[in-house]
Amino acid sequence: MIPVVLPQYGNSVESCVIVAWRKGVGDPVRAGEVLAEVETDKAVLEVESPVEGVLLALLVAVGDDVPVRTVIAHIGAASESATPTPVTGTPDDASVLISTPPVGVSPRARGLAAATGIDPRTLSGTGPGGRVIERDVRAAVVTPSSVQAPRLTPVARAMVASGDYVAPPQGSGRDGRIFRRDLSPNALQAAPSEVQNNATTMPLTPIRRRIASRMRDSLATTAQLTLHTRADARALRRYRAALKASAPNLGVNQITITDLILFAVARTLTGYPDLNAHFIADAHGDAIHSFAGVDLAFAVDTPRGLLVPVIRNADSLTLRALSDRAAALADAAADGRIAPDALHGGTFTVSNLGSFGVDYFTPILNPPQVAILGVGAIALQPIETDGGVEFQPRIALSLTIDHQAVDGAPAARFLAALCAAIAVVDLLTAG
């Protein structure tokens, strides 16, 4: 009998939600055939069969949030019988597979623990090999350490951490362990007795829950300050028009305003390492890590929610290479097939809402990054000249910084340098 293990989809993925089983118990399977679809907080992925045989048992159910490297099924010969009991609605047996003492703490769990004042060494880990992961810390926030916390299965712990369920003092399992079946809906989250205006209650998807968590954590753990300005967009518009009208064989007519902004940001950041940095707060003490190269993240609106893919070594790419890479990442994000590691490790982020007609806005930091640039719409602005006043197209820029790591003056100098680069973006690409 061969176990099917939920793969580790990149270093940043700690668990996946089972979206669908493509095969049922008793079905024949081939090596490499898709057994299940799983969803991270970033993408929908597939689990393939490691061998040829018959699917003997399913150990987790659709909708379960399962830590990576957990056995989720068994495959064997048709004559074999599975020792584990197939799941009929609750994955309680599967959760026992990972109830070992903690052997470490993930970086995200460590950061959240520091922000919430929780000692991760006091937690029972539900990650691979008993590692303490982010949701373990969230569960501890829901159940303060000052109260004797009941022992929960990983699935039950995740459901409680979501805020939609509450755990009883004692569960139905051995030694009072609490399973998913023991949980009750959170009365504070329940829908009102009267439904007004045909309101519909929708549970949070994994990606929506992740976005909500990241936004709350960002505001709770950083000191955010936003600077606003406008940059001369005449060269930006002129160069974009020339690129769009160029011959198709040149391969540059798909370059966008966003691509030009990303290019200018990447080239400008190399002279301002204080902005191209991470602020790390952990048990070893606060520290600022500045980067020589620019791994540029950019916000993408997808049907599943906001995703932020990363263009690696953006400062070393030509304009066309950067544009091609950004387009490929955006398409993969929109299709739900982007690799999890492509959404991790950025050193600076750009978010462009200008196409929606937004002028200025306050972009929220993407920790541990210390800065994020919001790009607004291009609009005519009166500018004083020697001959009087003329209207010029100007693009709105909003720079949010973490004041723990960056002061206002360095941020203003970077913003001024970026405005100067945008004003001659056509010449910048020739360098």
C-alpha positions in Angstrom: 0.0 0.0 0.0 1.5 3.3 -1.1 0.6 6.6 0.7 -0.3 9.7 -1.3 1.2 12.7 0.3 0.0 16.3 -0.2 3.1 17.9 -1.8 5.0 21.0 -0.6 4.0 23.6 -3.2 6.9 26.0 -2.6 8.4 27.2 0.6 5.6 29.6 1.3 2.7 27.1 1.4 1.9 25.6 4.7 -1.5 24.0 4.0 -4.1 23.4 1.2 -7.8 23.1 1.0 -9.2 20.0 -0.8 -11.3 21.4 -3.6 -12.3 18.1 -5.3 -11.4 14.5 -5.6 -11.1 13.4 -9.3 -11.1 9.7 -8.3 -13.1 7.7 -5.8 -12.3 4.7 -3.6 -12.0 1.6 -5.8 -11.1 3.5 -9.0 -8.0 2.4 -11.0 -5.4 5.1 -11.3 -2.3 5.6 -13.5 1.0 7.0 -12.4 0.9 10.8 -12.9 -2.9 10.9 -13.2 -4.6 13.7 -11.3 -6.2 12.5 -8.1 -7.4 15.7 -6.5 -7.6 19.5 -6.9 -6.3 21.5 -3.9 -6.3 25.3 -3.3 -3.7 27.3 -1.5 -4.3 30.9 -0.5 -2.9 31.8 -3.9 -3.7 29.2 -6.6 -5.5 26.0 -7.5 -3.2 23.0 -8.0 -3.4 19.3 -8.7 -2.2 16.3 -6.8 -1.0 13.4 -9.0 -0.8 9.7 -8.3 2.7 8.6 -7.5 2.1 5.0 -8.8 -0.3 2.9 -10.8 -2.9 0.9 -8.8 -6.3 1.2 -7.2 -7.4 4.0 -4.9 -7.9 2.2 -1.6 -8.8 5.1 0.8 -9.4 8.8 1.0 -8.2 10.2 4.3 -9.4 13.8 4.0 -12.7 15.3 2.7 -13.5 18.1 0.3 -13.3 21.4 2.1 -10.7 20.3 4.6 -7.7 22.5 5.2 -4.8 20.0 5.3 -1.1 20.7 6.2 1.4 19.9 3.4 3.2 16.6 3.6 0.2 14.9 5.1 -1.0 11.5 3.9 -4.3 12.2 2.1 -5.0 8.8 0.4 -3.7 5.3 -0.1 -3.1 3.4 -3.4 -2.5 -0.3 -3.8 -3.4 -3.4 -5.6 -7.1 -4.3 -6.1 -6.6 -7.3 -3.7 -5.4 -5.1 -0.9 -7.5 -3.6 1.8 -6.8 -0.2 3.3 -6.0 0.0 7.0 -7.2 3.6 7.4 -11.0 4.1 7.2 -12.1 6.0 4.1 -13.5 9.5 4.9 -17.3 9.8 5.0 -17.4 13.4 6.0 -14.9 14.1 8.7 -11.1 13.8 8.4 -10.5 13.1 12.1 -8.4 9.9 11.5 -6.1 11.8 9.2 -5.4 14.5 11.7 -3.8 12.0 14.0 -1.0 11.6 11.5 0.5 15.0 12.4 -0.1 15.3 16.1 3.6 15.2 17.0 5.5 17.6 19.2 6.6 20.8 17.5 10.1 20.8 15.9 10.3 24.4 14.7 8.4 27.6 13.9 7.8 28.9 10.4 8.9 32.5 9.6 5.3 33.7 9.1 4.2 32.1 12.4 7.2 33.7 14.1 6.3 37.1 12.8 2.6 36.8 13.8 3.6 35.5 17.2 5.8 38.5 17.8 3.1 40.9 16.7 0.5 39.3 19.0 2.7 38.6 22.0 2.4 34.8 21.9 5.3 32.5 22.6 5.3 30.0 19.8 7.2 27.5 21.9 4.0 27.1 24.0 2.0 26.0 21.0 1.2 22.5 19.5 2.3 22.6 15.9 0.2 21.2 13.1 2.7 21.7 10.3 5.0 19.1 8.8 6.7 17.1 11.6 4.8 19.1 14.2 6.2 22.5 13.0 4.3 25.5 14.4 2.7 27.3 11.4 0.7 30.5 11.1 -2.7 29.1 11.7 -1.5 27.6 15.0 -0.7 31.2 16.2 -4.1 32.4 15.0 -5.8 29.7 16.9 -3.9 30.8 20.0 -5.2 34.3 19.5 -8.7 33.0 19.3 -8.1 31.0 22.5 -5.9 33.1 24.8 -3.1 31.3 26.7 -4.6 32.6 29.9 -7.4 30.0 29.5 -6.7 26.3 29.4 -7.0 25.6 25.6 -8.6 22.4 24.6 -6.7 20.1 22.3 -8.0 20.4 18.8 -7.4 18.4 15.6 -5.7 20.5 12.9 -8.9 20.8 10.9 -10.9 21.9 14.0 -8.1 24.3 14.9 -8.3 25.9 11.5 -12.1 26.2 11.6 -11.9 27.9 15.0 -9.1 30.2 13.8 -11.4 31.4 10.9 -13.8 32.9 13.5 -16.8 31.0 12.1 -16.8 28.3 14.8 -16.3 28.0 18.5 -14.9 25.0 20.4 -16.5 23.4 23.5 -14.5 23.0 26.7 -14.2 19.2 25.9 -14.6 17.2 22.7 -15.8 13.7 21.9 -12.3 12.3 21.2 -9.9 10.5 23.5 -8.8 12.7 26.5 -11.4 15.3 25.4 -9.8 16.0 22.1 -12.0 18.3 19.9 -12.9 17.2 16.4 -14.7 19.1 13.7 -18.0 17.5 14.6 -17.8 19.0 18.1 -17.6 22.6 16.9 -20.6 25.0 16.9 -21.2 28.0 14.6 -20.1 31.3 16.2 -23.2 33.1 17.3 -21.5 36.4 16.8 -21.0 35.5 13.1 -24.4 34.0 12.6 -26.8 35.6 10.2 -29.6 37.8 11.7 -33.0 36.2 12.2 -34.5 38.6 9.6 -32.8 38.7 6.2 -33.0 42.2 4.9 -32.8 43.2 1.2 -32.3 39.6 0.1 -28.8 39.6 1.7 -26.6 36.6 0.9 -23.9 35.3 3.3 -20.8 33.9 1.6 -18.1 32.0 3.5 -14.6 33.4 2.9 -12.5 31.6 0.3 -9.0 30.7 1.3 -7.5 33.5 -0.7 -10.0 36.0 0.7 -9.3 34.9 4.2 -5.5 35.2 3.4 -6.0 38.8 2.0 -8.0 39.8 5.1 -5.4 38.3 7.4 -2.5 40.0 5.6 -4.2 43.4 5.6 -5.0 43.2 9.3 -1.5 42.1 10.1 0.0 44.9 8.0 -1.8 47.6 9.8 -1.2 46.0 13.2 2.6 45.5 12.9 3.8 48.6 10.8 3.8 52.3 11.2 2.4 53.4 7.9 3.0 56.9 6.3 1.9 57.8 2.8 3.4 60.6 0.6 1.5 61.9 -2.5 2.8 63.6 -5.6 2.4 63.8 -9.4 5.0 63.1 -12.0 5.2 64.7 -15.5 3.6 62.1 -17.8 4.2 63.7 -21.2 7.1 61.4 -22.1 5.2 58.4 -20.6 2.2 59.1 -22.9 4.3 59.9 -25.9 6.6 56.8 -25.6 3.6 54.5 -25.0 1.9 55.8 -28.1 5.0 55.2 -30.2 5.4 51.7 -28.8 1.8 50.9 -29.5 2.1 52.1 -33.1 5.3 50.2 -33.8 5.6 47.3 -36.2 4.4 44.0 -34.7 7.6 42.2 -35.6 9.4 44.5 -33.1 7.4 42.8 -30.3 7.0 46.0 -28.2 3.5 47.2 -29.1 2.0 45.4 -26.1 4.1 47.3 -23.6 1.8 49.2 -21.2 1.9 52.3 -19.0 2.2 49.9 -16.0 5.2 48.2 -17.6 6.9 51.6 -18.1 6.2 52.5 -14.4 7.6 49.2 -13.2 10.7 49.7 -15.3 11.2 53.2 -13.9 10.7 52.0 -10.3 13.1 49.1 -10.7 15.9 51.3 -12.1 15.3 54.0 -9.5 15.2 51.7 -6.5 18.8 50.5 -7.1 19.9 53.9 -5.8 17.7 53.8 -2.7 18.3 50.6 -0.9 16.5 51.9 2.2 13.2 51.6 0.2 14.2 48.2 -1.3 14.2 46.4 2.0 12.5 44.2 4.6 11.9 45.1 8.2 12.2 41.9 10.3 11.0 41.7 13.9 11.5 38.4 15.6 13.0 36.8 18.7 16.5 37.7 17.6 15.8 41.4 17.5 14.5 43.9 15.0 16.6 44.3 11.8 16.4 45.9 8.4 17.6 43.8 5.4 18.4 46.0 2.3 18.7 44.3 -1.1 21.0 45.2 -4.0 18.8 43.6 -6.6 15.1 44.4 -7.1 12.5 41.6 -6.9 9.5 43.8 -7.9 6.0 42.7 -6.9 3.0 44.1 -8.6 -0.7 43.8 -7.7 -3.0 41.8 -10.0 -6.8 41.8 -9.9 -8.0 38.2 -10.5 -11.4 36.5 -10.3 -10.3 34.9 -7.0 -9.0 38.1 -5.5 -5.9 40.2 -5.2 -2.6 38.4 -6.0 0.9 40.0 -6.0 3.3 38.1 -8.3 7.0 39.0 -8.2 9.3 39.9 -11.2 12.7 38.5 -10.1 15.8 40.7 -10.8 13.6 43.4 -12.4 16.4 45.9 -12.3 18.5 43.8 -14.7 15.7 43.3 -17.3 15.2 45.2 -20.5 11.9 46.9 -20.9 10.6 44.2 -23.3 11.8 41.4 -21.0 10.2 43.0 -18.0 6.9 43.5 -19.9 6.9 39.9 -21.1 7.6 38.6 -17.6 4.9 40.8 -16.1 2.3 39.7 -18.7 3.1 36.0 -18.2 2.8 36.3 -14.4 -0.4 38.3 -14.6 -2.0 35.7 -17.0 -0.9 32.8 -14.7 -2.4 34.6 -11.7 -5.7 35.3 -13.4 -5.9 31.6 -14.5 -5.2 30.3 -11.0 -2.1 28.4 -12.2 0.6 30.6 -10.8 3.3 28.8 -8.8 3.1 29.7 -5.1 6.8 30.7 -5.0 6.1 33.3 -7.7 4.0 35.2 -5.2 6.6 35.3 -2.4 9.8 37.2 -1.7 9.2 40.6 -3.3 11.4 43.5 -2.1 9.0 46.4 -3.2 5.5 46.5 -4.5 3.6 48.6 -7.1 -0.2 48.8 -7.2 -1.8 50.6 -10.2 -5.4 51.7 -10.0 -5.1 54.5 -12.5 -7.1 52.6 -15.2 -10.1 52.7 -12.8 -10.0 56.5 -12.7 -8.6 56.6 -9.2 -6.4 59.6 -8.4 -4.7 59.2 -5.1 -5.1 56.3 -2.6 -3.3 54.9 0.4 -1.7 51.5 -0.6 -1.3 49.1 2.4 2.2 47.7 3.0 3.0 44.1 2.1 5.2 43.1 5.1 8.0 42.6 5.6 8.5 45.1 2.7 9.0 48.6 3.9 7.5 50.5 0.9 4.7 50.2 -1.7 3.9 52.6 -4.5 0.3 53.3 -5.5 -0.1 54.6 -9.1 -3.2 56.7 -9.9 -4.7 58.2 -13.1 -3.1 60.6 -15.5 -4.8 64.0 -15.4 -4.2 67.5 -16.6 -2.7 69.8 -14.0 -1.9 73.5 -14.2 1.9 74.1 -14.1 3.5 77.5 -13.8 6.0 78.2 -16.7 8.0 81.2 -17.8 5.2 82.3 -20.1 2.5 81.8 -17.5 0.5 78.7 -16.8 0.0 75.6 -19.0 -1.8 72.3 -18.4 0.3 69.2 -18.5 -0.6 65.5 -18.1 0.6 64.3 -14.7 0.4 60.8 -13.1 -0.5 60.5 -9.5 1.9 58.6 -7.2 1.3 57.5 -3.6 4.2 56.0 -1.7 3.5 54.3 1.6 6.4 53.5 3.9 7.0 51.7 7.2 8.1 54.6 9.4 9.8 52.0 11.7 12.4 51.4 8.9 12.2 54.5 6.7 12.0 58.2 7.5 10.0 60.7 5.5 13.0 62.6 4.0 14.6 59.5 2.3 11.1 58.4 1.1 10.6 61.9 -0.4 14.0 61.8 -2.1 13.1 58.5 -3.7 9.8 59.8 -4.8 11.4 62.8 -6.4 14.0 60.6 -8.2 11.2 58.4 -9.5 9.3 61.4 -10.8 12.4 62.5 -12.6 12.9 59.1 -14.1 9.2 58.9 -15.3 9.6 62.4 -16.9 12.4 60.9 -19.2 11.2 57.3 -19.3 11.9 57.1 -23.1 15.6 58.0 -22.4 15.7 55.8 -19.4 15.0 52.7 -21.5 17.9 53.5 -23.8 20.4 53.1 -21.0 
